[in-house]
Amino acid sequence: MRATAATSTRAVGQSDDAPVAIVGAGFAGLTAGGYLRAHGVPVRVYEASSQVAGLARSFVDDDGFSSDFGAHFITNRLAAAVGFSSHCEPVPRYDEAFWLGARSREYPFGIISSPRFVTSALAAKLQRTRAVDSAADWFRKHYGRALADDVAIPLTEAWSGAPASELSAAVAEKIPASALQTLKLGLAKRISGRMVAIGYCRELHESPHVWHVYPRGGVGAMCEHMAQPLCDHISTRSPVESIVVEDGRATGVCVAGQFESASAVICTSPVHVLAKLVVGTDALQPLATFRYRPMVFVNLRFEGRGLLPAVVLWTPEREAPFFRLTETPLSAPWLAPAGKTIITADIGCQVGDEIWCMSDEELGGRCVEALTRIIPDATQRYLGCRVLRTPLAYPVFLRCYESERRRFAASSGVDGLYSIGRNGEFAHILLEDIYWRTRRTMRKLMAERSVASAC
Ligand SMILES: Cc1cc2nc3c(=O)[nH]c(=O)nc-3n(C[C@H](O)[C@H](O)[C@H](O)COP(=O)(O)OP(=O)(O)OC[C@H]3O[C@@H](n4cnc5c(N)ncnc54)[C@H](O)[C@@H]3O)c2cc1C
């Protein structure tokens, strides 16, 4: 039986005076640590690597080009919430488009102006409701066959690495829920000239007052700012080797062979890693098989700027080696030296496969060759590339995970153990959702502490 805060008792030697142990100093761990410290709860943050920020790290090379793991657009609302507004610039441009049939279609208006997509979406609406068992069913039911088969399904398969028929319909939860709302926000963007954020946050309302900003120094700089009040409480180069559970309750962590008592444990590791870290219960074992999609980001440098038709260009046609291209200097001009630009190509892969093992030079060459369909003189403009690889970019929502995934979304199943963040929640969420959801979980943790101390 899964224990609850009300039914469990404190393990011997454990007290509320022991700090809350936080595994990982990425954005989620820093959000949790900052919230708890601000409420007078002692914390200790253990970070395996030598620096904070995790996936939100930013890199600047000797030639003046900056890149993140993926481009990190945030909103003015998040910047204000973490006290970093004065270091963020509203972006002069943010738009998305699809490259289809040798031309670019702006999102969302270029899609709704296509008679083929609109007819097929209307036909789908008129059809009797069919059972929706998979992501493929969901896309065909909501978008119609043409838009689903030409755009949504190939893109989903490229970033997840699994057939859409094997993916849960819950994949669609990351997509803006209402077409009408998307169009309204698109109109607000056109009228106000603000780069209104669409599809970046689900926890709070999207509105014409929430727009994209880009932190100077990258999102990594924002994480360093969040780490400052915690600096005496963060241990870097300190991988947590295990999370100890006694009598159904997390009681501490092992670091460098030492047991460190904790009043609760918050983990930001991927869930399949969490399942292996936890000792003293097998409640998390089903998560050990969950997988994430590895990704290679090829940061291509070019002479010139404004080479893509939009800041983010989705490339659903299956012959392209990448599924998304981002020219971040259109939004944040300081990310590349004047007169030059950087385009990031996102490529899904498996650790150890041909793409993962390919040299930077070869990956760059392959991308540039494919890019000539969009930028005819890409080869002449090309100045080289820098490649970032991550084994953990996107949670893969296989249908066979669904019941365990939902159970885990409700509770870790272990008292005093909370799993947060994008990989920790196994959820397709961006930074702002991580922020609000983590704060909500921290409020729950504090309420459970009060109940436990009252008992
Ligand atoms: C391609 C891509 C593009 C993105 N673009 C955007 C965007 O434009 N806007 C946006 O808002 N978000 C974006 N995101 C999402 C954002 O990058 C992530 O959601 C966020 O950085 C995840 O933070 P996290 O703290 O949950 O996890 P992580 O950043 O993975 O942090 C986890 C930390 O825990 C540490 N750790 C793990 N295990 C242990 C252990 N056993 N002991 C100690 N430490 C451990 C790791 O070293 C790491 O530092 C993007 C993500 C990707 C992949």
The ligand as an SDF file (V2000), in Angstrom:
LIG
                    3D

 53 58  0  0  0  0  0  0  0  0999 V2000
   15.7230   21.4200  -26.7410 C   0  0  0  0  0  0  0  0  0  0  0  0
   15.1160   22.1070  -25.5930 C   0  0  0  0  0  0  0  0  0  0  0  0
   14.6670   23.4080  -25.7450 C   0  0  0  0  0  0  0  0  0  0  0  0
   14.0640   24.0590  -24.6800 C   0  0  0  0  0  0  0  0  0  0  0  0
   13.6300   25.3350  -24.8570 N   0  0  0  0  0  0  0  0  0  0  0  0
   13.0260   25.9680  -23.8370 C   0  0  0  0  0  0  0  0  0  0  0  0
   12.5530   27.3030  -23.9960 C   0  0  0  0  0  0  0  0  0  0  0  0
   12.7050   27.9360  -25.0350 O   0  0  0  0  0  0  0  0  0  0  0  0
   11.9360   27.8750  -22.9320 N   0  0  0  0  0  0  0  0  0  0  0  0
   11.7670   27.2450  -21.7640 C   0  0  0  0  0  0  0  0  0  0  0  0
   11.1690   27.8300  -20.8470 O   0  0  0  0  0  0  0  0  0  0  0  0
   12.2330   25.9860  -21.5720 N   0  0  0  0  0  0  0  0  0  0  0  0
   12.8530   25.3310  -22.5830 C   0  0  0  0  0  0  0  0  0  0  0  0
   13.3030   24.0560  -22.4150 N   0  0  0  0  0  0  0  0  0  0  0  0
   13.0770   23.3830  -21.1380 C   0  0  0  0  0  0  0  0  0  0  0  0
   14.1770   23.6610  -20.1360 C   0  0  0  0  0  0  0  0  0  0  0  0
   15.4480   23.6210  -20.7000 O   0  0  0  0  0  0  0  0  0  0  0  0
   14.1350   22.5520  -19.1040 C   0  0  0  0  0  0  0  0  0  0  0  0
   12.8000   22.2860  -18.8260 O   0  0  0  0  0  0  0  0  0  0  0  0
   14.7920   22.9200  -17.7930 C   0  0  0  0  0  0  0  0  0  0  0  0
   16.0610   23.4630  -17.9790 O   0  0  0  0  0  0  0  0  0  0  0  0
   14.8420   21.6500  -16.9370 C   0  0  0  0  0  0  0  0  0  0  0  0
   15.2740   21.9750  -15.6520 O   0  0  0  0  0  0  0  0  0  0  0  0
   15.3090   20.8740  -14.5090 P   0  0  0  0  0  0  0  0  0  0  0  0
   15.8700   21.5110  -13.3260 O   0  0  0  0  0  0  0  0  0  0  0  0
   13.9730   20.2340  -14.4280 O   0  0  0  0  0  0  0  0  0  0  0  0
   16.2560   19.7200  -15.0400 O   0  0  0  0  0  0  0  0  0  0  0  0
   17.8020   19.7480  -15.4160 P   0  0  0  0  0  0  0  0  0  0  0  0
   18.1500   21.0250  -16.0870 O   0  0  0  0  0  0  0  0  0  0  0  0
   18.0550   18.4730  -16.1410 O   0  0  0  0  0  0  0  0  0  0  0  0
   18.5490   19.7330  -14.0140 O   0  0  0  0  0  0  0  0  0  0  0  0
   18.7530   18.5800  -13.2680 C   0  0  0  0  0  0  0  0  0  0  0  0
   20.0690   18.7340  -12.5190 C   0  0  0  0  0  0  0  0  0  0  0  0
   20.1890   17.6470  -11.6250 O   0  0  0  0  0  0  0  0  0  0  0  0
   21.5130   17.1760  -11.6320 C   0  0  0  0  0  0  0  0  0  0  0  0
   21.4720   15.7770  -11.2010 N   0  0  0  0  0  0  0  0  0  0  0  0
   20.8450   14.7360  -11.8000 C   0  0  0  0  0  0  0  0  0  0  0  0
   21.0090   13.5970  -11.0750 N   0  0  0  0  0  0  0  0  0  0  0  0
   21.7450   13.9560   -9.9890 C   0  0  0  0  0  0  0  0  0  0  0  0
   22.2450   13.2280   -8.8620 C   0  0  0  0  0  0  0  0  0  0  0  0
   22.0350   11.9050   -8.7070 N   0  0  0  0  0  0  0  0  0  0  0  0
   22.9320   13.9120   -7.9240 N   0  0  0  0  0  0  0  0  0  0  0  0
   23.1510   15.2460   -8.0320 C   0  0  0  0  0  0  0  0  0  0  0  0
   22.7180   15.9610   -9.1060 N   0  0  0  0  0  0  0  0  0  0  0  0
   22.0250   15.3320  -10.0560 C   0  0  0  0  0  0  0  0  0  0  0  0
   21.9470   17.3590  -13.0740 C   0  0  0  0  0  0  0  0  0  0  0  0
   23.3710   17.4350  -13.1690 O   0  0  0  0  0  0  0  0  0  0  0  0
   21.2670   18.6940  -13.4280 C   0  0  0  0  0  0  0  0  0  0  0  0
   22.1040   19.7940  -13.1460 O   0  0  0  0  0  0  0  0  0  0  0  0
   13.9130   23.3940  -23.4480 C   0  0  0  0  0  0  0  0  0  0  0  0
   14.4080   22.0930  -23.2910 C   0  0  0  0  0  0  0  0  0  0  0  0
   14.9970   21.4390  -24.3470 C   0  0  0  0  0  0  0  0  0  0  0  0
   15.5000   20.0390  -24.1600 C   0  0  0  0  0  0  0  0  0  0  0  0
  1  2  1  0
  2  3  1  0
  2 52  2  0
  3  4  2  0
  4  5  1  0
  4 50  1  0
  5  6  2  0
  6  7  1  0
  6 13  1  0
  7  8  2  0
  7  9  1  0
  9 10  1  0
 10 11  2  0
 10 12  1  0
 12 13  2  0
 13 14  1  0
 14 15  1  0
 14 50  1  0
 15 16  1  0
 16 17  1  0
 16 18  1  0
 18 19  1  0
 18 20  1  0
 20 21  1  0
 20 22  1  0
 22 23  1  0
 23 24  1  0
 24 25  2  0
 24 26  1  0
 24 27  1  0
 27 28  1  0
 28 29  2  0
 28 30  1  0
 28 31  1  0
 31 32  1  0
 32 33  1  0
 33 34  1  0
 33 48  1  0
 34 35  1  0
 35 36  1  0
 35 46  1  0
 36 37  1  0
 36 45  1  0
 37 38  2  0
 38 39  1  0
 39 40  1  0
 39 45  2  0
 40 41  1  0
 40 42  2  0
 42 43  1  0
 43 44  2  0
 44 45  1  0
 46 47  1  0
 46 48  1  0
 48 49  1  0
 50 51  2  0
 51 52  1  0
 52 53  1  0
M  END
$$$$
